[in-house]
Amino acid sequence: MFVRSRMTRECYCVSPEDRLPAVYESMRAKGFEGLPVASEGKVVGVVTLWDVLNRLARTDNTEDYLRNTPVRDVMTDQPITIHEDEIIEEAALLMFNNDINILPVVNDEEQVVGILAQSDFLKIFVEVLGIRRKGTRITLRVEDRVGELARVTEIVKNQGVSIISAVTFESPGHHMDIVLRVATTEAKPVVDSLVANGLRVTHVSQVWA
């Protein structure tokens, strides 16, 4: 999964000389907490709603401030960007490690071609977990060792049930939690088979699209 397949392509950039009321309207219209600032197609900064509100709290004349302050006075310059051909995990790590809400996406010429926002990663989370598909959610706690996930999926396969999604999470004490979403609402035979094979099932629930 690459950045180019998940970014918002219809990215509206603002100019360093734009005034804040217009920028706020652009954020509201696009539903973003921030926007790239571009000059001649290249990213020179990022402006967020927080940038505007933070400066606004320190001024005595709100109306005058909004009307006369250009974006360049409040934007973060030299912003972090990511190339459109990078993997999506790299984008997530950049945003997490740097505590940023938006990430401008650029091409080989450093021109803005899109934007990634936190909401994009929520959509990915929903898709990866198969949340919109009906079935049963099964959580297991297993030892963190080679072959455990393969063993679990083999047991499910032998029951003739398809796996919608399978994700792992770190757990204390050299263990990991496996969260399966299987394509059946009658999952008792699957659960019984997992337990019969010595696996610890910690939670089962039906899920509905």
N, C-alpha and C positions, 0 to 999 in steps of 0.2 A: 504494500500500500504506500503510495507516494503522495507527497504534498500536493502535486498538481491535480490529483484526482479528488482531493478533499477540500481544497481552498475555495473561497468565494471569488469567482472570477470578475463579477461585476463590482469591482472595487472602486469606490469613489475616493480620489485623493484630494486633499486641500492644498492650497498654496501657502507659502510662508507669509504672504501679504494679506491673506483673507482675514476678515474680522470675525470675532468670536460668535456673534449671533448666527452668522451663516454656517459656521462650523457646527454649532450646537444643533441646528436644524438638520444638517447632513447626518449627524450621529443618530438623531431621533428617527429620521426617515429610513436609515439603513439598519437600525437596531443594534449598532455597535457602541461599545464603551469608549472607543477611540478610532482614529483614522490615520493613515499614513500622510505625511506631508511631503510633497514632491515638487521638484523644480526641474523643468525640462525632462520630465518622465522618470527621473531618478529620485530615490528616497533620500531626503535630507533630515527627516525627523519623524516623530510620532507625537500626536496630540491626543490626550485622553480627557474624558469628562472630569477625572480627578485633577488633572493639571489646571483646568479652568476653575473648578470650585476651590481648589487650594489657594490660587491667586486671588480669587474673588473674596475670600474670607479675610484677606489682608488689605482690602481697599475700602476707603470711606465712601466713594462715589461709584456705586454699582453700575448705574446706567452709563456713565461716562466711560468707565472701564470697559464694559462690554462693547460699546460703540467704537472706541478708538484703539483698542489693543489688538495688534496683529498676532497671528498664530506664532510667528517666530519668537515672540517674547515669552511664550508659555510652553512651547513644545520641548520635547526631549530630543536633542540632536544626537547624531551618530548612533542611530537606533540599531538594535539587533535585527537582522533579517535572515531569511532562509531561502535557499535556491529551490525552484519548483521541482527539481528532480531528486531532492533529498527524501529519505524515508520519513514517514509520518511520526515514527517514534522519536527521531531526532528533534522534530519540531516540538513535540510534547515535553521533551527533556529541557530544551531551551527555555520554554515558557515557564516550566516549573522551577528550574534552577535560578532564573532571573526574576521571578515573580511578576510576569507581565501578562496582560490580558489580551493583547493583539500582537500578531507577528506578520509584518509585511513579507510578501513572497516576491522574489525577483528572478529575472532570467539571466542569461550569460552577459547581457549588456548592462546589468544592474538596474534595469527598468522594472517598475512595479507591474506585476501581472496578476496579483491577487492578494488575499489577506486570510489569515487564519485567526479565529477567535475561540475563546473557551467553549462557546456553544457548539462549535464544530466537533470538539472532542467529546462532548456529551452525546452527540449523534453517533459518533464512532463507538462509544461505550455501549449504547443501546443496540447497535448492529452486531457488535462482537459477541455480546451476551445472548443474542437472539431473543430479546425481550418481547418483540412484537409477534412472536410465533407461539401458538398454543402447544402445550406439552407438560412435562414434569421437570422440576428443578431438583437435582440430587446433589448433596454436598457430602464429600468424604474427607476424612483425615488419614493421610498415608505417610509413610516414611519418605523423606526426601532422598531418593536413591534412583539409580538408573532402572528404567523399565516399569516403574509403578503406573505411570499414565497409560502406557501401552497395555499393561495387564487389565486395567479398568476398562479401556475401550474394547478390548477383545471379549471380555465378559458381556458387555452390552451388545456387541455384534452377534454373539452366539445366541442371544435372546431374540434376534431378528428385529431389533429396534435401531432406528437411525439416531445419531447424535447431532443435534442442532448446533450446539457450541460446547466447548470444553476449555476452561481457563483454570490456571493455578495461582494460588496466593501463598506467600510465605507464612509459616506458622511457627510458634516457639518450639524449641527442642528438636531441631533437625527433622521437622515434619513440614508437610505442605497440605493445604486444602485444595481439593479439586472440586470445582463446581461444574456439573454437567447439566445440560438442558437436553432432554431426550424427547423425541417426537411421538409421545404417547401419553394419554391421560390415565392409562391403566398400567402403572409402573411397578406394581407390587412384585411381579415375577423378576423384574430387573433388580429391584432392591434385594429381594430374597437371594438371588444368585450372587450378588456382590457380597452379602453377609456370609453366605455359605462358603465363599472363597477366602474368608478371613479378613475382609475389608471392613473398616469402621465407617458406617453411614451415620452422619451427625444431623442431617436435616433432609426432609422431603416435603415438597409442596407442589401442588398443581399450579400452573401458570396459564393465563389466558391472554390472547392477543387483544 
